[in-house]
């Protein structure tokens, strides 16, 4: 009897779309967020410090082209024949005037060896006018839109100052998929107030969305954020997983997910000088190895507990 797959991983997904190795290069295109500039709120999400995912080459004073060229130099020593996806990651990359957004995206696509775009954004920042443009762009290049979902619980979304409801997420994902655009989501596991049982229910709820990809990562407390202050004042309201606890949580979560979702990531790594906790000291590939080992021990696989 054949052993079932453990989970759909992102490298295999990329192989189905590209005949060569592809690497994402993170960009900071100088955008902000509607819950930072007052359109929705102020201060941003309580957990957020964008310095945690900006590589050294990814600085706002540099143009999109310069960031991409420096990113290419960073990766080229490993795979000289590598191609690249321009990953608009920092802040909300659909929040701006349409003509400005188009200039940023098209500038990225003009850089040699850039073969597509990944656009990270919020579900409340995807107007139909932009979707019209992205639908047309999608006919000529690889395109993926990644929404920060973070939670399916409206009480949690209010607590973290997210500025939108889960219904907004459902609407944005459905409208994007309807245009034929590959659509991904991002979830944080361990937000205050969310129980293990609630997270399994979340996996079931997410599985009803027409997503192609999903990223998971553990809650991290980052210096300079409002959540760090909340933790300092009320640590009893937080549960910071040990590595083994988190692995078991992810195994259970994966088992409840739709078997077709492509799982891109399970952990996030923040700079040590910014990270308060948890500090596990493992890299992504090391975590993946431990996760797969645990899944094999348990006979677990993606979708094992999934119910239509």
C-alpha positions in Angstrom: 0.0 0.0 0.0 1.4 3.4 -1.0 2.3 5.8 1.8 0.1 9.0 1.5 1.8 12.3 0.9 2.5 14.3 4.0 1.5 17.7 2.6 1.6 19.7 -0.6 4.8 21.8 -0.5 5.6 25.0 -2.3 8.7 23.8 -4.2 6.6 21.2 -6.0 4.0 23.9 -6.8 6.7 26.1 -8.4 8.0 23.1 -10.4 4.5 22.8 -11.9 4.7 26.4 -13.1 8.4 26.8 -14.1 10.9 24.6 -15.8 13.8 26.2 -13.8 14.6 27.2 -10.2 12.7 30.2 -9.0 13.4 32.3 -5.9 11.3 35.1 -4.4 13.0 38.4 -3.8 11.3 40.6 -1.1 10.6 44.2 -1.9 9.7 47.3 0.1 8.0 49.5 -2.5 7.3 52.3 -0.1 3.6 51.7 0.6 1.8 52.0 4.0 -1.4 50.5 5.4 -4.9 51.9 5.9 -4.7 51.1 9.6 -1.5 53.1 9.9 -2.4 56.3 8.0 -5.9 56.8 9.6 -8.1 55.5 6.8 -9.1 52.5 9.0 -7.1 53.2 12.1 -3.7 54.1 13.5 -0.7 52.2 14.8 -1.0 49.2 12.6 -1.7 45.6 13.7 -0.6 45.1 17.3 2.0 42.4 16.4 3.5 44.2 13.4 7.1 45.5 13.0 7.9 45.3 9.3 11.7 45.3 10.1 11.2 41.6 10.9 10.9 40.5 7.3 12.9 43.1 5.4 16.3 41.8 4.2 19.2 44.2 4.1 18.7 44.9 0.3 15.0 45.7 0.9 15.1 49.4 1.9 12.6 52.1 1.0 15.3 54.5 -0.2 16.2 52.0 -2.9 14.1 51.7 -6.1 12.3 48.5 -6.9 14.9 47.9 -9.6 17.8 48.4 -7.2 16.3 46.1 -4.6 15.8 43.4 -7.2 19.3 43.7 -8.6 20.8 43.5 -5.1 18.5 40.6 -4.3 19.7 38.8 -7.4 23.3 39.3 -6.4 22.5 37.8 -3.0 21.1 34.6 -4.4 23.1 34.2 -7.7 26.1 32.6 -6.0 24.1 29.6 -5.1 22.2 29.1 -8.4 23.7 31.2 -11.3 20.8 30.1 -13.6 18.1 31.1 -11.1 15.0 33.1 -12.1 13.1 35.3 -9.7 9.7 36.4 -8.5 9.4 40.0 -7.3 7.7 39.7 -3.9 6.0 42.9 -2.9 6.0 42.0 0.8 6.3 45.0 3.1 3.1 46.6 4.3 0.1 46.7 1.9 1.1 46.5 -1.7 -2.2 47.3 -3.3 -2.8 50.4 -1.2 -2.1 53.3 -3.5 -3.2 55.1 -6.7 -3.7 52.7 -9.5 -1.1 54.3 -11.8 1.5 54.2 -9.1 0.9 50.6 -8.4 1.1 49.8 -12.1 4.5 51.6 -12.4 5.9 49.6 -9.4 4.7 46.2 -10.7 5.8 46.9 -14.3 9.2 48.2 -13.2 9.8 44.9 -11.4 8.8 42.9 -14.5 11.3 44.9 -16.6 14.2 43.6 -14.5 16.2 40.8 -16.2 15.3 37.3 -15.0 12.2 38.4 -13.1 9.5 36.0 -14.3 6.5 37.0 -12.2 5.0 38.9 -9.2 3.8 37.9 -5.8 1.8 40.7 -4.2 1.2 40.8 -0.5 -1.8 42.8 0.7 -4.8 43.1 3.0 -8.3 41.9 2.0 -9.8 45.4 2.4 -7.4 46.8 -0.2 -8.4 45.2 -3.4 -10.7 47.4 -5.5 -12.2 46.1 -8.7 -10.3 48.7 -10.7 -7.1 47.1 -9.6 -8.4 43.6 -10.1 -9.3 44.6 -13.7 -5.6 45.5 -14.2 -4.3 42.4 -12.5 -6.6 40.1 -14.5 -5.1 41.5 -17.7 -1.5 41.3 -16.3 -2.1 37.7 -15.3 -2.5 36.8 -18.9 1.1 37.7 -19.6 3.1 36.8 -16.5 3.0 34.6 -13.4 1.0 36.4 -10.8 0.0 35.5 -7.2 -1.9 37.7 -4.7 -1.3 36.8 -1.1 -3.8 38.1 1.5 -3.0 38.6 5.2 -5.9 36.7 6.7 -4.3 36.2 10.2 -7.4 34.8 11.8 -11.0 33.8 10.9 -12.3 35.1 14.3 -13.6 38.6 14.2 -13.0 39.0 18.0 -9.3 38.3 17.4 -9.2 40.6 14.4 -10.5 43.4 16.5 -8.1 42.6 19.3 -5.1 42.8 17.0 -6.3 46.0 15.4 -6.6 44.4 12.0 -9.3 46.8 10.8 -11.4 44.3 8.8 -13.6 41.3 9.4 -13.3 37.8 8.1 -16.2 38.4 5.8 -13.9 41.0 4.0 -11.4 38.2 3.5 -13.9 35.9 2.0 -15.1 38.6 -0.4 -11.6 39.5 -1.5 -10.4 35.9 -2.0 -13.5 35.0 -4.0 -13.3 38.1 -6.2 -9.6 37.5 -6.9 -10.0 33.8 -7.7 -13.0 34.7 -10.0 -10.5 36.6 -12.1 -8.3 33.5 -12.6 -5.5 34.8 -10.3 -3.6 32.4 -8.1 -4.6 33.4 -4.5 -2.8 32.7 -1.3 -3.4 33.4 2.4 -1.4 34.0 5.5 -2.4 32.9 9.1 -0.8 33.4 12.5 -1.1 30.6 14.9 -1.2 31.4 18.6 -2.8 34.9 18.7 -4.1 35.8 22.2 -7.5 34.4 23.0 -7.4 31.6 20.4 -7.5 28.1 21.8 -6.3 24.9 20.2 -9.9 23.8 19.5 -10.6 27.2 18.0 -7.6 26.8 15.7 -8.8 23.4 14.4 -12.1 25.1 13.7 -10.2 27.8 11.9 -8.6 25.2 9.6 -12.0 23.9 8.7 -13.3 27.4 8.0 -10.2 28.3 5.9 -10.7 25.1 3.9 -13.9 26.5 2.5 -12.0 29.3 0.7 -10.8 28.8 -2.9 -7.2 29.4 -1.9 -4.2 27.8 -3.8 -1.5 28.5 -1.2 -1.4 29.0 2.5 1.3 30.2 4.9 1.3 29.6 8.6 3.6 30.9 11.2 3.8 31.1 15.0 3.0 34.2 16.9 6.2 36.1 17.7 6.5 38.9 20.1 8.6 41.7 18.6 10.2 44.6 20.3 8.5 47.9 19.7 5.1 46.5 19.1 1.9 47.1 21.0 1.6 43.4 21.5 4.9 43.3 23.2 3.6 45.8 25.7 0.4 43.8 26.2 2.5 40.7 26.9 4.6 42.7 29.5 1.4 43.8 31.2 -0.7 40.7 30.9 1.5 37.6 30.2 -1.2 35.3 31.4 -3.3 36.1 28.3 -0.6 34.6 26.0 0.5 31.1 25.3 3.9 30.9 23.7 4.4 27.4 22.3 7.5 25.4 22.8 8.9 24.0 19.6 7.5 20.5 20.3 4.1 21.9 21.2 4.0 24.0 18.0 5.0 21.0 15.8 2.1 19.0 17.2 -0.3 21.9 16.7 0.8 22.3 13.1 0.4 18.5 12.5 -3.2 18.7 13.8 -3.9 21.8 11.8 -2.6 20.3 8.6 -4.7 17.3 9.1 -7.8 19.5 9.2 -6.9 21.5 6.1 -8.2 21.0 2.5 -5.9 18.4 0.9 -5.3 20.5 -2.2 -3.9 23.6 -0.4 -0.2 24.2 -1.1 1.5 24.9 2.2 4.3 27.4 1.6 5.6 27.9 5.1 5.1 27.0 8.8 7.4 29.2 10.8 8.7 32.8 10.6 12.2 33.9 11.6 12.7 37.4 13.0 16.0 39.1 13.7 17.3 38.1 17.1 17.7 41.8 18.1 14.0 42.3 17.6 12.6 38.9 18.8 11.4 38.7 22.4 9.9 35.2 22.2 9.6 32.3 21.3 13.3 31.8 20.3 13.5 28.3 19.1 16.8 28.7 17.2 15.6 26.6 14.2 15.7 27.5 10.5 12.8 26.9 8.1 14.3 23.7 6.6 15.1 22.4 10.1 11.6 22.9 11.2 10.2 21.2 8.1 12.4 18.2 8.7 11.2 17.9 12.3 7.6 18.4 11.2 7.8 15.6 8.6 9.5 13.3 11.1 6.6 13.9 13.5 4.0 13.4 10.9 5.5 10.1 9.9 5.5 9.0 13.5 1.8 9.8 13.9 0.8 8.5 10.4 -0.5 12.1 9.7 -1.0 13.7 6.4 -2.7 16.8 5.0 -6.4 16.5 4.9 -6.6 13.3 7.0 -9.3 14.9 9.2 -10.7 17.1 6.5 -14.5 16.8 6.0 -16.4 18.2 3.0 
